[in-house]
Amino acid sequence: MRFTGDRVPFVLHTCGLRLRVDRLRNGGLMTKKEVAAKLGIHESTVTRWVEHDIIKAYACSGHGWLREEPAARSHPSRRR
């Protein structure tokens, strides 16, 4: 049988697998809005930090992207 997108739900259910978005969320990854609120920055700053590899982002098919909170709470450009 050919593997098609229609078979994915069947395989997930049959094998008891969780969706990628659920696994990533359980691992602590957040939406852009959640990261921005937690760090007290604008959402566009989160986007720039992802582009500059300050924050890692992971694709979730059909669910956009989820991001890690950066290890250090402040970026070098925000130091005094």
VMD Tcl script that builds the backbone (N, CA, C; Angstrom):
set m [mol new atoms 240]
animate dup $m
set s [atomselect $m all]
$s set {name element resname resid chain x y z} {
  {N N MET 1 A 0.840 -1.198 0.000}
  {CA C MET 1 A 0.000 0.000 0.000}
  {C C MET 1 A 0.877 1.252 0.000}
  {N N ARG 2 A 0.396 2.266 -0.680}
  {CA C ARG 2 A 1.102 3.540 -0.675}
  {C C ARG 2 A 0.840 4.263 0.640}
  {N N PHE 3 A 1.853 4.964 1.102}
  {CA C PHE 3 A 1.708 5.754 2.316}
  {C C PHE 3 A 1.223 7.143 1.917}
  {N N THR 4 A 0.050 7.527 2.406}
  {CA C THR 4 A -0.520 8.829 2.079}
  {C C THR 4 A -0.854 9.581 3.358}
  {N N GLY 5 A -1.172 10.849 3.199}
  {CA C GLY 5 A -1.548 11.667 4.354}
  {C C GLY 5 A -2.780 11.155 5.061}
  {N N ASP 6 A -3.643 10.462 4.330}
  {CA C ASP 6 A -4.853 9.902 4.946}
  {C C ASP 6 A -4.528 8.747 5.886}
  {N N ARG 7 A -3.380 8.130 5.710}
  {CA C ARG 7 A -3.014 6.988 6.544}
  {C C ARG 7 A -2.347 7.417 7.851}
  {N N VAL 8 A -1.883 8.658 7.926}
  {CA C VAL 8 A -1.181 9.134 9.129}
  {C C VAL 8 A -2.051 8.987 10.373}
  {N N PRO 9 A -3.294 9.494 10.377}
  {CA C PRO 9 A -4.117 9.316 11.590}
  {C C PRO 9 A -4.296 7.845 11.973}
  {N N PHE 10 A -4.424 6.982 10.980}
  {CA C PHE 10 A -4.572 5.550 11.252}
  {C C PHE 10 A -3.334 5.006 11.962}
  {N N VAL 11 A -2.152 5.357 11.441}
  {CA C VAL 11 A -0.894 4.884 12.037}
  {C C VAL 11 A -0.738 5.453 13.450}
  {N N LEU 12 A -1.028 6.748 13.623}
  {CA C LEU 12 A -0.927 7.360 14.946}
  {C C LEU 12 A -1.812 6.634 15.947}
  {N N HIS 13 A -3.049 6.394 15.562}
  {CA C HIS 13 A -3.994 5.737 16.461}
  {C C HIS 13 A -3.606 4.284 16.728}
  {N N THR 14 A -3.279 3.568 15.677}
  {CA C THR 14 A -2.949 2.145 15.796}
  {C C THR 14 A -1.718 1.918 16.668}
  {N N CYS 15 A -0.708 2.780 16.505}
  {CA C CYS 15 A 0.552 2.607 17.246}
  {C C CYS 15 A 0.582 3.377 18.558}
  {N N GLY 16 A -0.477 4.128 18.847}
  {CA C GLY 16 A -0.533 4.879 20.102}
  {C C GLY 16 A 0.460 6.016 20.158}
  {N N LEU 17 A 0.748 6.629 19.014}
  {CA C LEU 17 A 1.712 7.730 18.955}
  {C C LEU 17 A 1.040 9.063 19.225}
  {N N ARG 18 A 1.813 10.008 19.756}
  {CA C ARG 18 A 1.297 11.356 19.975}
  {C C ARG 18 A 1.742 12.256 18.834}
  {N N LEU 19 A 0.993 13.317 18.602}
  {CA C LEU 19 A 1.349 14.283 17.565}
  {C C LEU 19 A 2.631 15.021 17.957}
  {N N ARG 20 A 3.383 15.453 16.952}
  {CA C ARG 20 A 4.622 16.192 17.189}
  {C C ARG 20 A 4.366 17.427 18.035}
  {N N VAL 21 A 3.312 18.170 17.737}
  {CA C VAL 21 A 3.023 19.388 18.493}
  {C C VAL 21 A 2.800 19.063 19.963}
  {N N ASP 22 A 2.139 17.955 20.270}
  {CA C ASP 22 A 1.916 17.566 21.660}
  {C C ASP 22 A 3.225 17.197 22.352}
  {N N ARG 23 A 4.094 16.466 21.636}
  {CA C ARG 23 A 5.390 16.086 22.222}
  {C C ARG 23 A 6.240 17.320 22.505}
  {N N LEU 24 A 6.269 18.277 21.565}
  {CA C LEU 24 A 7.068 19.488 21.757}
  {C C LEU 24 A 6.508 20.349 22.886}
  {N N ARG 25 A 5.186 20.480 22.949}
  {CA C ARG 25 A 4.570 21.272 24.024}
  {C C ARG 25 A 4.873 20.645 25.384}
  {N N ASN 26 A 4.807 19.328 25.472}
  {CA C ASN 26 A 5.138 18.643 26.725}
  {C C ASN 26 A 6.603 18.822 27.090}
  {N N GLY 27 A 7.439 19.068 26.081}
  {CA C GLY 27 A 8.862 19.303 26.312}
  {C C GLY 27 A 9.177 20.740 26.706}
  {N N GLY 28 A 8.145 21.577 26.824}
  {CA C GLY 28 A 8.351 22.941 27.302}
  {C C GLY 28 A 8.424 23.995 26.217}
  {N N LEU 29 A 8.231 23.635 24.964}
  {CA C LEU 29 A 8.280 24.636 23.910}
  {C C LEU 29 A 7.009 25.477 23.911}
  {N N MET 30 A 7.157 26.731 23.475}
  {CA C MET 30 A 6.070 27.701 23.569}
  {C C MET 30 A 5.821 28.382 22.230}
  {N N THR 31 A 4.667 29.014 22.124}
  {CA C THR 31 A 4.357 29.817 20.954}
  {C C THR 31 A 5.141 31.125 21.031}
  {N N LYS 32 A 5.179 31.856 19.920}
  {CA C LYS 32 A 5.863 33.145 19.893}
  {C C LYS 32 A 5.264 34.084 20.935}
  {N N LYS 33 A 3.966 34.102 21.030}
  {CA C LYS 33 A 3.281 34.982 21.986}
  {C C LYS 33 A 3.649 34.629 23.426}
  {N N GLU 34 A 3.721 33.345 23.735}
  {CA C GLU 34 A 4.073 32.906 25.085}
  {C C GLU 34 A 5.512 33.262 25.432}
  {N N VAL 35 A 6.445 33.069 24.491}
  {CA C VAL 35 A 7.851 33.415 24.734}
  {C C VAL 35 A 7.978 34.923 24.962}
  {N N ALA 36 A 7.328 35.717 24.125}
  {CA C ALA 36 A 7.397 37.175 24.251}
  {C C ALA 36 A 6.866 37.619 25.606}
  {N N ALA 37 A 5.749 37.067 26.033}
  {CA C ALA 37 A 5.174 37.436 27.333}
  {C C ALA 37 A 6.092 37.025 28.482}
  {N N LYS 38 A 6.659 35.837 28.395}
  {CA C LYS 38 A 7.528 35.343 29.473}
  {C C LYS 38 A 8.800 36.174 29.603}
  {N N LEU 39 A 9.358 36.609 28.453}
  {CA C LEU 39 A 10.600 37.379 28.470}
  {C C LEU 39 A 10.366 38.886 28.542}
  {N N GLY 40 A 9.119 39.313 28.384}
  {CA C GLY 40 A 8.817 40.736 28.428}
  {C C GLY 40 A 9.336 41.483 27.206}
  {N N ILE 41 A 9.274 40.839 26.043}
  {CA C ILE 41 A 9.740 41.453 24.809}
  {C C ILE 41 A 8.624 41.411 23.777}
  {N N HIS 42 A 8.805 42.111 22.663}
  {CA C HIS 42 A 7.817 42.124 21.598}
  {C C HIS 42 A 7.935 40.843 20.762}
  {N N GLU 43 A 6.838 40.428 20.161}
  {CA C GLU 43 A 6.839 39.213 19.350}
  {C C GLU 43 A 7.809 39.316 18.170}
  {N N SER 44 A 7.972 40.511 17.610}
  {CA C SER 44 A 8.913 40.664 16.498}
  {C C SER 44 A 10.352 40.447 16.962}
  {N N THR 45 A 10.632 40.740 18.219}
  {CA C THR 45 A 11.963 40.483 18.774}
  {C C THR 45 A 12.203 38.982 18.848}
  {N N VAL 46 A 11.186 38.232 19.208}
  {CA C VAL 46 A 11.298 36.772 19.238}
  {C C VAL 46 A 11.649 36.260 17.839}
  {N N THR 47 A 10.970 36.797 16.829}
  {CA C THR 47 A 11.244 36.394 15.445}
  {C C THR 47 A 12.689 36.686 15.068}
  {N N ARG 48 A 13.182 37.875 15.404}
  {CA C ARG 48 A 14.578 38.226 15.087}
  {C C ARG 48 A 15.546 37.322 15.841}
  {N N TRP 49 A 15.256 37.015 17.082}
  {CA C TRP 49 A 16.140 36.154 17.860}
  {C C TRP 49 A 16.191 34.746 17.262}
  {N N VAL 50 A 15.072 34.271 16.716}
  {CA C VAL 50 A 15.071 32.972 16.033}
  {C C VAL 50 A 15.954 33.050 14.794}
  {N N GLU 51 A 15.834 34.152 14.034}
  {CA C GLU 51 A 16.642 34.327 12.821}
  {C C GLU 51 A 18.132 34.368 13.131}
  {N N HIS 52 A 18.498 34.874 14.321}
  {CA C HIS 52 A 19.905 34.983 14.714}
  {C C HIS 52 A 20.350 33.841 15.625}
  {N N ASP 53 A 19.558 32.777 15.683}
  {CA C ASP 53 A 19.870 31.571 16.463}
  {C C ASP 53 A 20.044 31.822 17.956}
  {N N ILE 54 A 19.370 32.816 18.479}
  {CA C ILE 54 A 19.377 33.060 19.919}
  {C C ILE 54 A 18.318 32.183 20.580}
  {N N ILE 55 A 17.225 31.989 19.853}
  {CA C ILE 55 A 16.144 31.106 20.277}
  {C C ILE 55 A 15.987 30.050 19.190}
  {N N LYS 56 A 15.831 28.797 19.592}
  {CA C LYS 56 A 15.610 27.721 18.618}
  {C C LYS 56 A 14.110 27.560 18.395}
  {N N ALA 57 A 13.733 27.321 17.132}
  {CA C ALA 57 A 12.329 27.117 16.780}
  {C C ALA 57 A 12.190 25.793 16.044}
  {N N TYR 58 A 11.066 25.139 16.252}
  {CA C TYR 58 A 10.795 23.840 15.653}
  {C C TYR 58 A 9.456 23.883 14.934}
  {N N ALA 59 A 9.450 23.401 13.692}
  {CA C ALA 59 A 8.223 23.379 12.889}
  {C C ALA 59 A 7.283 22.299 13.393}
  {N N CYS 60 A 6.010 22.638 13.393}
  {CA C CYS 60 A 4.957 21.689 13.737}
  {C C CYS 60 A 3.952 21.725 12.608}
  {N N SER 61 A 3.953 20.727 11.785}
  {CA C SER 61 A 3.111 20.678 10.600}
  {C C SER 61 A 1.680 21.088 10.919}
  {N N GLY 62 A 1.218 22.123 10.249}
  {CA C GLY 62 A -0.141 22.591 10.444}
  {C C GLY 62 A -0.358 23.397 11.706}
  {N N HIS 63 A 0.653 23.512 12.534}
  {CA C HIS 63 A 0.516 24.232 13.798}
  {C C HIS 63 A 1.538 25.355 13.932}
  {N N GLY 64 A 2.196 25.723 12.842}
  {CA C GLY 64 A 3.178 26.796 12.904}
  {C C GLY 64 A 4.482 26.340 13.529}
  {N N TRP 65 A 5.057 27.195 14.350}
  {CA C TRP 65 A 6.354 26.937 14.968}
  {C C TRP 65 A 6.236 27.033 16.484}
  {N N LEU 66 A 7.041 26.235 17.179}
  {CA C LEU 66 A 7.174 26.334 18.630}
  {C C LEU 66 A 8.622 26.663 18.933}
  {N N ARG 67 A 8.828 27.442 20.002}
  {CA C ARG 67 A 10.153 27.950 20.323}
  {C C ARG 67 A 10.578 27.566 21.727}
  {N N GLU 68 A 11.908 27.457 21.894}
  {CA C GLU 68 A 12.475 27.254 23.222}
  {C C GLU 68 A 12.690 28.603 23.869}
  {N N GLU 69 A 12.654 28.628 25.170}
  {CA C GLU 69 A 13.055 29.837 25.876}
  {C C GLU 69 A 14.574 29.848 25.877}
  {N N PRO 70 A 15.214 31.008 25.591}
  {CA C PRO 70 A 16.679 31.030 25.604}
  {C C PRO 70 A 17.214 30.729 26.998}
  {N N ALA 71 A 18.383 30.111 27.049}
  {CA C ALA 71 A 18.984 29.738 28.331}
  {C C ALA 71 A 19.240 30.967 29.197}
  {N N ALA 72 A 19.827 31.990 28.606}
  {CA C ALA 72 A 20.067 33.236 29.334}
  {C C ALA 72 A 18.854 34.133 29.134}
  {N N ARG 73 A 18.422 34.786 30.186}
  {CA C ARG 73 A 17.219 35.605 30.098}
  {C C ARG 73 A 17.435 36.916 29.365}
  {N N SER 74 A 18.663 37.343 29.198}
  {CA C SER 74 A 18.875 38.597 28.482}
  {C C SER 74 A 19.857 38.387 27.347}
  {N N HIS 75 A 19.664 39.121 26.307}
  {CA C HIS 75 A 20.503 39.064 25.134}
  {C C HIS 75 A 21.628 40.085 25.293}
  {N N PRO 76 A 22.816 39.828 24.753}
  {CA C PRO 76 A 23.921 40.771 24.916}
  {C C PRO 76 A 23.588 42.203 24.498}
  {N N SER 77 A 22.694 42.371 23.537}
  {CA C SER 77 A 22.349 43.730 23.107}
  {C C SER 77 A 21.537 44.466 24.152}
  {N N ARG 78 A 21.042 43.771 25.160}
  {CA C ARG 78 A 20.235 44.408 26.195}
  {C C ARG 78 A 21.052 44.709 27.453}
  {N N ARG 79 A 22.340 44.354 27.429}
  {CA C ARG 79 A 23.183 44.644 28.605}
  {C C ARG 79 A 23.495 46.120 28.687}
  {N N ARG 80 A 23.747 46.563 29.896}
  {CA C ARG 80 A 24.067 47.978 30.086}
  {C C ARG 80 A 25.529 48.242 30.030}
}
mol reanalyze $m
mol bondsrecalc $m
mol representation Tube
mol addrep $m
